[in-house]
């Protein structure tokens, strides 16, 4: 038995040994330190990644968001913090924190500006998924950070680093926080920024744990009291970061259980009754289920019977309401009455339109008659008094000093050099008879 245990221990050590391909300690530290500073290339890369991630979130493109995560240099200062804690390099911790703060501020400003000016203001699924972190996000950040620092400590370049960047997703939650600022949505900002903090804290803790496991040398002598205090602070920060995510995970699980129970209730109690679901609304937050159902047998008694079975599906406290569609003689009668009312209203509208058409036809006929009469008067004028250069004969109203209106026939004409002189006395006498009025106003030119 002792031999078997020893063989298993040797096999375990061989398979899980992290020292076999480990790079030199100084090389690992220098590589991490190199990616901490945000200036020049790193800074511009960060800014471009911010805008790419913001656009990806805005148009709900997973591929674009993944691209932004791959080029984002945010992992550098976060791993630098964990490394600094692991080797007790307090200057490195300060430098990494300072650069992480700069990166966060720049990211928030750029993403807030983008979401403030973009015409697409709707929060899509990719963005919403970054506003409610849970304990699973903590585990992703922890294991992702462990994979990242182990890959960074190898001699050969590993493809784990891009995978860690995608899995831990540092850039999208930071840009989502910028969306919260740009659109004035404080809830989105808090949720997304909390997810970013989770990723930062647990990637740093992962780095700290592997650095201590690999027994990196401390840059300075640290007594046991300080070392113990550092570990205690790390534990406190980890616990404080985890607690809200546990509550959010608990709430998320309850909502998922309610949604699943509601769906089971619908499948077994409604669909098996040969009833057809027209619409359904499941709200896990308020524990409500609203159904719009059609069925020949559906009535209030059957609805009450269906709702009474909710206790068998973990929905005892749920508020379930069933709305009937047309399925009874009364409702069919109501439909016929409504249809008759609509037809009556349409018939009234058609009658009104016919009346308007007749009225317009009468007005049009009157205008045509007037035009015919006017044409006859002009022809008679030319026959009696000859051609004129310009001629206007119109019946109109004129206001007098007593503020009353008199009907007047207004005549205006102009003669050219070939026209013979018109006798206006004869013209006035003719118009009085022809237009049946005594008021004649003649103007000539």
Residue, then its C-alpha position, 0 to 999 in steps of 0.5 A: x500500500x505504501x508503494x502504491x501511495x508513493x507512486x500516486x504521489x509521484x504521478x501527481x507531482x509529475x502531472x501537476x508540477x509548475x516548475x518544469x516549464x517555468x521561466x526565470x523569476x526575473x523574466x516573469x517579473x520584468x514581463x509583468x512590469x512592462x505591461x503595467x505602464x500606460x503610456x505611448x502604445x499601451x495608452x493608445x491601444x487602450x483608447x482604441x479598445x474602449x471605442x471598439x468595445x463600446x461600439x460592440x456593446x452598442x450594436x450587440x456584436x459579440x465578435x466585436x466585443x471579443x476583439x476589444x477584449x483581445x487587444x485590451x492591455x488592462x490585464x497588465x496593472x491588475x496582475x502587477x498589483x497581485x505580483x507586488x503583493x506576492x513579492x512585497x514590492x510596495x512601490x510596484x503596488x503603488x505604480x500598478x494602482x496608479x496606472x490602473x486608476x488612469x486606465x479606468x478614468x480614461x476608459x470611463x471618459x471615452x465610453x461615456x462620451x461615446x454613449x452620450x453622442x451615439x443615437x443608439x441608446x437602447x440597452x441590448x443583451x450584451x450590455x445588460x449581461x454586464x449589469x448583474x454580476x454574481x458569484x459565478x463571475x467571481x469564480x470566472x475571474x479567480x480561475x481566469x486569473x490563475x490561468x493567466x498568471x500560470x501562462x505568464x510564468x512559462x518559458x514559451x508563449x501560451x495561448x491562454x492569455x487571450x483566452x483569459x482576456x476573453x473569459x474575464x472580460x475586463x473591458x466590456x463591464x468598464x464600457x457598460x459603466x460608461x454607458x450608465x454615466x453617458x445615459x444617466x442610468x446609475x443602476x447600470x453604472x453600479x452593476x457594471x463597475x462592480x463586475x469590473x471590480x470583481x475581475x480586478x480583485x480576483x485576478x490580482x488575488x490569483x496572481x498573488x496566490x500563484x506567486x506565493x505558490x511558486x515561492x518568488x523571492x521578496x524584494x525586501x525582508x518582511x517579518x511574519x507580522x507584516x506578512x500575516x497582515x498582508x494576507x489578512x487584508x487580502x482576505x478581507x478585500x476578497x470577502x467584501x468583494x464576494x458578499x454582494x455577488x453571493x446575494x445577487x447570485x441567490x436572487x438570480x437563482x430564485x428568479x430562474x427557479x420561479x421562471x422554470x416553475x412557471x414554465x412547468x406550470x404552463x406546460x402541464x396545467x394549460x397546454x394539456x387542457x387543449x388550451x392555446x396560449x395567445x400570450x404570456x408574461x412571466x415576471x420573476x421579480x414581482x412573482x406574477x404570471x399573466x396568461x392570455x388563453x383561448x379554448x372552447x372549454x375555457x370558463x371561469x371555473x376551469x381557470x380557477x381550477x388551473x390556478x388552484x394547482x399552482x401550489x404543486x409547482x412551487x408557485x404558492x405565493x405567485x400571483x397568476x391571472x388568466x385572461x380569456x379570449x373569445x370562447x363563449x356565446x356571450x362573447x360571440x354575441x358581443x363580437x357581433x354587436x361590436x361588428x354591427x356597431x362598426x358597420x352602422x358607423x361606417x354606413x353613417x360615414x358613407x352617408x355623410x360622404x355622399x352628402x358632401x359629394x352632392x353638396x360639392x357637385x351643386x357648388x361645382x354646377x353653380x360655378x359652371x353656370x356662372x362661368x357660362x353666364x360670364x362668357x355670354x356677357x363678355x361675348x355680348x359686350x364685344x358684339x355691342x361695343x367692339x373689342x378691347x385690349x383688357x376687359x373685366x366685368x364682375x359682380x362684387x360687394x362694396x362697403x359704404x360709410x354706414x358699414x353696410x354692403x352693396x352689390x355692385x357690378x364693377x367694369x374695367x376696360x382699356x382701349x388700344x389705338x385701334x379701338x373705337x370710343x365706347x359710349x359709357x352711358x349706353x354701356x351702363x344702361x345695358x349692364x343695368x338691364x343685363x345684370x339686374x342691378x342699379x349700381x354700376x362702377x365703370x373704370x377705363x384706361 
